[in-house]
Amino acid sequence: MTILRHRSSSSRNALTHCRPACCYVLGAASSMVRTARTLVTMPAVAEAALVGAITPDGIRLLTRAKRRHPLEFDHHEAVFADIAQYLTTKDLRVAIEHWEQQVDYPSAVVKVKHQRQRRRFSICQTWEGMWHFSGELDPETGSLVDTAIRSIVDRENLQASRDGSDDDRYPWQRRADALGDLCTFWLTNSDQIGTSGGSKPHITVTTSLETLVGLKEELPTIDGLVFDPDEMQRITCDSGVIRMILNAQGEPLDVGRRSRTFTPAIRRALDQRDGGCRWDGCDAPPSWCDAHHLTHWANGGQTSLNNMTLLCRTHHRATHQNPQQTLIPP
């Protein structure tokens, strides 16, 4: 290993040898040196590591366990060197965690509590209008988020395999859309959401009637930032609408009352009649669906049962992007 060969070079120490030799930044180089120095005290693990039988992640897990419990690890090193060669990184981490509980339960409890204290989540809007996320989640919360997002993506994958549809989104785009679906589901279906100014939390989308019906080439905006006009059609198809009359300078002259594009009674009737997404072959339940106007209300379509149908978010978006798509007749 490069890090362990510094003594035969002219470098003053392992760190100065590692940085130019391996092109690592200072923090990463320091971590590698710490791992290597621990590894030389673990002959069985080092032997397997030098022939590539243990992955770099596995080596880091084992050396960290050695530093935490040096005496106890020496007694079980041969076992760890063996199982690390065929366990996945996740399974090896689980095995080490169970072992640490046996050798030092109080420290294991402190570790878990400290891990939860490290949880954090930040969201901010960039100057381009996109939203940036960063953070770390504790194992329980992270597992919940991962399971929820994967359940949506897996359902869409299954649906695509059934109807032969071509989903051209990248995996990371599908996960991003799934996160949006989760938030929409919560805001739409939960009765436990607090209010702000007398109404539930909402986003404000601004457009002109001419833009909505395609008579004017102007991008709609959310909080002053432009977004996809195809999404505008989908959003206004199933949302609350507030009429606002503006003067030539864009100043509000009159604001009407908020009204839903469908009543609760119509929505219940849609759920009962359609039983879920009406896209051919889709089995998404009503709770995951939007109420779609077959003829958009901006084009004169009525908000009535015979002009509406249920579509899941994925197929609702696809319908507005390609109006020629065929739906199952209601």
C-alpha positions as CSV (number, residue, x, y, z in Angstrom):
1,M,0.0,0.0,0.0
2,T,1.3,3.4,-0.9
3,I,0.7,4.9,2.5
4,L,2.8,2.2,4.2
5,R,5.8,2.7,1.9
6,H,6.6,6.3,2.9
7,R,9.6,5.1,5.0
8,S,11.5,4.2,1.8
9,S,10.9,7.6,0.3
10,S,12.3,11.0,1.1
11,S,9.0,12.2,2.5
12,R,9.1,13.6,6.0
13,N,6.1,11.5,7.1
14,A,3.2,9.4,5.7
15,L,1.0,12.4,5.3
16,T,3.3,14.4,3.0
17,H,4.0,11.2,1.0
18,C,0.3,10.3,0.7
19,R,-1.0,13.7,-0.5
20,P,1.0,14.0,-3.8
21,A,1.2,10.2,-4.4
22,C,-2.5,9.7,-4.2
23,C,-3.9,13.1,-5.0
24,Y,-5.9,13.5,-1.8
25,V,-6.8,16.6,0.0
26,L,-5.5,17.1,3.5
27,G,-8.5,15.7,5.4
28,A,-8.8,12.6,3.3
29,A,-5.0,12.0,3.4
30,S,-5.1,12.3,7.2
31,S,-7.9,9.8,7.5
32,M,-6.0,7.3,5.3
33,V,-2.9,7.6,7.3
34,R,-4.8,7.0,10.5
35,T,-6.4,3.9,8.9
36,A,-3.0,2.6,7.7
37,R,-1.3,3.1,11.1
38,T,-4.1,1.1,12.8
39,L,-3.9,-1.5,10.1
40,V,-0.3,-2.4,10.7
41,T,-1.3,-3.5,14.2
42,M,-3.9,-5.9,12.7
43,P,-1.8,-8.7,10.9
44,A,-4.7,-10.9,9.9
45,V,-6.8,-8.1,8.5
46,A,-3.8,-6.4,6.8
47,E,-2.9,-9.7,5.1
48,A,-6.4,-10.0,3.6
49,A,-6.4,-6.3,2.7
50,L,-3.1,-6.4,0.8
51,V,-4.4,-9.0,-1.6
52,G,-7.7,-7.1,-2.1
53,A,-9.9,-9.5,-0.2
54,I,-11.4,-6.7,2.0
55,T,-12.9,-3.6,0.5
56,P,-11.6,-0.1,1.5
57,D,-14.9,0.6,3.3
58,G,-14.5,-2.7,5.2
59,I,-11.0,-1.8,6.2
60,R,-12.2,1.5,7.6
61,L,-14.9,-0.2,9.6
62,L,-12.5,-2.7,11.1
63,T,-9.7,-0.2,11.9
64,R,-12.3,2.0,13.6
65,A,-13.5,-1.0,15.7
66,K,-9.9,-1.7,16.6
67,R,-9.3,1.9,17.8
68,R,-12.4,1.8,19.9
69,H,-11.8,-1.6,21.6
70,P,-8.2,-2.6,20.9
71,L,-7.8,-5.4,23.4
72,E,-11.2,-7.0,22.7
73,F,-10.6,-6.7,18.9
74,D,-7.3,-8.5,19.1
75,H,-9.1,-11.6,20.5
76,H,-11.6,-11.7,17.6
77,E,-9.4,-10.3,14.8
78,A,-9.2,-13.6,12.9
79,V,-12.9,-13.9,12.8
80,F,-13.4,-10.4,11.5
81,A,-10.7,-10.9,8.9
82,D,-12.6,-13.9,7.7
83,I,-16.2,-12.6,7.6
84,A,-15.1,-9.2,6.1
85,Q,-14.1,-11.0,2.9
86,Y,-17.7,-12.1,2.1
87,L,-20.0,-9.7,4.0
88,T,-21.3,-6.6,2.3
89,T,-20.2,-3.3,3.9
90,K,-23.7,-2.9,5.4
91,D,-23.7,-6.4,6.9
92,L,-20.2,-6.0,8.2
93,R,-21.2,-2.7,9.9
94,V,-24.1,-4.5,11.5
95,A,-21.9,-7.4,12.7
96,I,-19.4,-4.9,14.3
97,E,-22.2,-3.0,16.0
98,H,-23.6,-6.2,17.5
99,W,-20.1,-7.2,18.6
100,E,-19.6,-3.7,20.2
101,Q,-22.8,-4.2,22.2
102,Q,-21.4,-7.4,23.7
103,V,-18.0,-6.0,24.6
104,D,-19.1,-2.6,25.8
105,Y,-22.8,-2.0,26.0
106,P,-22.7,1.4,27.8
107,S,-20.5,2.8,25.1
108,A,-22.7,1.4,22.4
109,V,-25.7,3.2,23.9
110,V,-23.7,6.5,24.1
111,K,-22.7,6.0,20.4
112,V,-26.4,5.6,19.3
113,K,-27.5,8.6,21.3
114,H,-24.7,10.7,19.8
115,Q,-25.6,9.5,16.4
116,R,-29.1,10.8,16.8
117,Q,-27.9,14.1,18.1
118,R,-26.0,14.6,14.8
119,R,-29.2,14.6,12.7
120,R,-29.6,17.7,10.6
121,F,-31.4,18.8,7.5
122,S,-31.1,22.1,5.6
123,I,-32.9,23.3,2.5
124,C,-32.2,26.6,0.7
125,Q,-33.0,28.1,-2.7
126,T,-30.1,28.8,-5.0
127,W,-29.7,32.0,-7.1
128,E,-30.9,29.9,-10.1
129,G,-34.2,29.1,-8.4
130,M,-33.4,25.4,-7.8
131,W,-33.5,24.0,-4.2
132,H,-30.5,22.5,-2.5
133,F,-30.7,19.9,0.3
134,S,-28.0,18.8,2.7
135,G,-27.8,17.0,6.0
136,E,-27.6,13.6,7.8
137,L,-30.4,11.5,9.1
138,D,-30.4,9.1,12.0
139,P,-30.8,5.4,11.1
140,E,-34.6,5.3,11.9
141,T,-35.5,8.5,10.0
142,G,-33.2,7.7,7.1
143,S,-34.7,4.3,6.7
144,L,-38.2,5.8,6.7
145,V,-37.3,8.3,4.0
146,D,-35.5,5.8,1.9
147,T,-38.4,3.3,2.2
148,A,-41.0,5.9,1.3
149,I,-39.2,7.2,-1.7
150,R,-38.3,3.7,-2.9
151,S,-41.9,2.5,-2.6
152,I,-43.0,5.2,-5.1
153,V,-40.1,4.6,-7.5
154,D,-40.7,0.8,-7.3
155,R,-44.4,1.2,-8.0
156,E,-43.6,3.4,-11.0
157,N,-41.1,0.8,-12.2
158,L,-43.6,-2.0,-11.9
159,Q,-46.2,0.1,-13.7
160,A,-43.8,0.8,-16.6
161,S,-43.0,-2.9,-17.0
162,R,-46.7,-3.6,-17.1
163,D,-47.8,-1.1,-19.7
164,G,-44.6,-0.9,-21.6
165,S,-44.3,2.8,-21.1
166,D,-40.9,4.5,-21.6
167,D,-39.8,6.5,-18.6
168,D,-36.9,8.7,-19.8
169,R,-36.2,10.2,-16.3
170,Y,-32.8,9.4,-14.7
171,P,-33.0,7.5,-11.4
172,W,-32.1,10.6,-9.4
173,Q,-34.9,12.5,-11.2
174,R,-37.4,9.9,-10.3
175,R,-36.3,10.0,-6.6
176,A,-36.7,13.8,-6.7
177,D,-40.2,13.5,-8.2
178,A,-41.1,10.9,-5.5
179,L,-40.1,13.3,-2.8
180,G,-42.4,15.9,-4.3
181,D,-45.2,13.3,-4.4
182,L,-44.7,12.5,-0.7
183,C,-45.0,16.2,0.2
184,T,-48.1,16.7,-2.0
185,F,-49.7,13.7,-0.4
186,W,-49.2,15.1,3.1
187,L,-50.4,18.5,2.3
188,T,-53.5,17.2,0.4
189,N,-54.6,14.4,2.8
190,S,-53.6,15.4,6.3
191,D,-56.1,17.1,8.6
192,Q,-53.3,17.8,11.2
193,I,-51.5,20.6,9.2
194,G,-51.4,23.9,10.9
195,T,-52.7,27.0,9.3
196,S,-51.0,30.3,8.3
197,G,-53.2,33.3,7.9
198,G,-56.3,31.2,8.2
199,S,-55.4,28.7,5.4
200,K,-53.3,25.6,5.0
201,P,-49.7,26.0,3.7
202,H,-49.6,26.6,0.0
203,I,-47.5,27.8,-2.9
204,T,-48.4,30.7,-5.1
205,V,-48.2,30.2,-8.8
206,T,-48.6,33.3,-11.0
207,T,-49.7,33.4,-14.6
208,S,-52.0,35.2,-17.0
209,L,-55.1,33.7,-18.5
210,E,-53.5,34.2,-22.0
211,T,-50.5,32.2,-21.0
212,L,-52.6,29.5,-19.5
213,V,-54.6,28.9,-22.7
214,G,-51.6,29.2,-24.9
215,L,-52.3,32.7,-26.4
216,K,-49.2,34.3,-25.0
217,E,-45.6,33.1,-24.8
218,E,-44.7,33.9,-21.2
219,L,-43.4,31.6,-18.5
220,P,-45.4,31.1,-15.3
221,T,-43.7,31.8,-12.0
222,I,-43.5,30.5,-8.5
223,D,-42.4,33.2,-6.0
224,G,-41.2,35.2,-9.0
225,L,-39.0,32.4,-10.5
226,V,-40.0,30.9,-13.8
227,F,-40.8,27.2,-14.2
228,D,-41.9,24.6,-16.8
229,P,-45.2,25.7,-18.6
230,D,-46.2,22.1,-19.0
231,E,-46.3,21.8,-15.2
232,M,-48.5,24.9,-15.1
233,Q,-51.3,23.0,-16.9
234,R,-51.0,20.1,-14.4
235,I,-51.0,22.3,-11.3
236,T,-54.0,24.3,-12.3
237,C,-55.9,21.2,-13.2
238,D,-56.1,20.1,-9.6
239,S,-55.6,23.0,-7.2
240,G,-57.1,25.8,-5.4
241,V,-57.5,29.0,-7.4
242,I,-57.6,32.6,-6.3
243,R,-58.7,35.2,-8.8
244,M,-56.4,38.3,-8.7
245,I,-56.9,41.3,-11.1
246,L,-53.8,43.3,-11.8
247,N,-53.3,46.6,-13.4
248,A,-50.8,47.3,-16.2
249,Q,-48.0,47.8,-13.6
250,G,-48.8,44.4,-12.0
251,E,-50.3,45.8,-8.9
252,P,-53.3,43.9,-7.4
253,L,-56.6,45.7,-7.9
254,D,-59.0,43.0,-6.8
255,V,-58.5,39.6,-5.1
256,G,-61.3,37.1,-5.3
257,R,-62.2,34.3,-2.9
258,R,-60.3,31.0,-3.0
259,S,-62.3,28.3,-4.7
260,R,-61.3,24.7,-5.4
261,T,-61.5,23.4,-9.0
262,F,-63.5,20.5,-7.6
263,T,-65.7,20.1,-4.6
264,P,-65.2,17.5,-1.9
265,A,-68.4,15.8,-3.2
266,I,-67.0,15.5,-6.7
267,R,-63.7,14.2,-5.4
268,R,-65.5,11.5,-3.4
269,A,-67.6,10.6,-6.4
270,L,-64.4,10.4,-8.5
271,D,-62.7,8.1,-6.0
272,Q,-65.8,5.8,-6.0
273,R,-66.2,5.8,-9.8
274,D,-62.6,5.5,-10.9
275,G,-61.1,3.5,-8.0
276,G,-57.6,4.9,-8.8
277,C,-55.5,6.1,-11.7
278,R,-57.3,5.7,-15.1
279,W,-54.1,5.3,-17.1
280,D,-54.3,2.0,-18.8
281,G,-52.7,-0.6,-16.6
282,C,-51.9,1.7,-13.6
283,D,-53.0,0.5,-10.2
284,A,-52.3,3.7,-8.1
285,P,-55.0,4.1,-5.4
286,P,-57.2,7.2,-5.2
287,S,-55.1,8.7,-2.4
288,W,-52.1,9.0,-4.8
289,C,-54.2,10.6,-7.6
290,D,-55.0,14.1,-8.8
291,A,-58.4,15.1,-10.3
292,H,-57.7,15.7,-13.9
293,H,-59.9,17.9,-16.2
294,L,-60.4,16.1,-19.6
295,T,-60.9,19.6,-21.0
296,H,-59.0,22.1,-19.0
297,W,-61.2,24.7,-17.3
298,A,-59.1,27.5,-18.8
299,N,-60.3,26.2,-22.2
300,G,-63.9,26.1,-21.1
301,G,-64.0,22.7,-19.5
302,Q,-66.5,22.3,-16.7
303,T,-65.7,21.1,-13.2
304,S,-68.1,18.2,-13.4
305,L,-67.9,14.5,-12.9
306,N,-68.2,13.7,-16.6
307,N,-65.3,16.0,-17.4
308,M,-62.9,14.7,-14.8
309,T,-60.9,11.6,-14.1
310,L,-58.3,10.4,-11.6
311,L,-54.6,10.2,-12.6
312,C,-51.6,9.5,-10.4
313,R,-48.9,12.2,-10.4
314,T,-46.7,10.5,-12.9
315,H,-49.4,9.9,-15.5
316,H,-51.0,13.3,-14.8
317,R,-47.7,14.9,-15.7
318,A,-47.4,12.7,-18.8
319,T,-50.9,13.6,-20.0
320,H,-50.2,17.3,-19.9
321,Q,-46.9,16.8,-21.7
322,N,-48.6,14.6,-24.4
323,P,-52.4,15.2,-24.6
324,Q,-52.7,12.4,-27.2
325,Q,-52.2,9.7,-24.5
326,T,-55.1,7.3,-24.2
327,L,-56.9,6.9,-20.9
328,I,-59.4,4.3,-19.9
329,P,-62.9,5.8,-20.4
330,P,-64.5,6.7,-17.0
